[in-house]
Amino acid sequence: MTRSGKVLVALFFRQQPSGREPVRVWLGDLPQEDRQRIGHDLMKVEFGWPCGPPLCASLTDYPGLYEVRSNLTGGRIARVFFTVSGRNMVLLHGFIKKTQASPMKELKLAERRLKEYNKDARRPRH
């Protein structure tokens, strides 16, 4: 957390036109302990933005995309892709890693959601 204890970027779940929030749904399907670990890591980004490895990293080949890296129970690893728009941290996609590198399909989905977010007039205003 920052010394002031203030949120530096406010967390938002990306909402699809249907109203569905994919990252919220994904988190809800995880065991409670995993949700808590990911939530704690997301909070560290909210209060510590900008931050870097090992918690957070920009995705070099995907401008505007960042990832939060969470270590879960049983040696599993989760990633939450997000973007920052003004003072908003917008969660775009989350998944459990099964390989060393983030799978291309996960990256492409996050990239597509970022493009949709950037076009969407309903996103939070800043």
Sequence and secondary structure as in RCSB ss.txt:
>XXXX:A:sequence
MTRSGKVLVALFFRQQPSGREPVRVWLGDLPQEDRQRIGHDLMKVEFGWPCGPPLCASLTDYPGLYEVRSNLTGG
RIARVFFTVSGRNMVLLHGFIKKTQASPMKELKLAERRLKEYNKDARRPRH
>XXXX:A:secstr
  TT   SSEEEE   TTS  HHHHHHHTS HHHHHHHHHHHHHHHHH S  TTTEEE TTSTT EEEEEE GGG
 EEEEEEEEETTEEEEEEEEEE SSS  HHHHHHHHHHHHHHHH TTS   
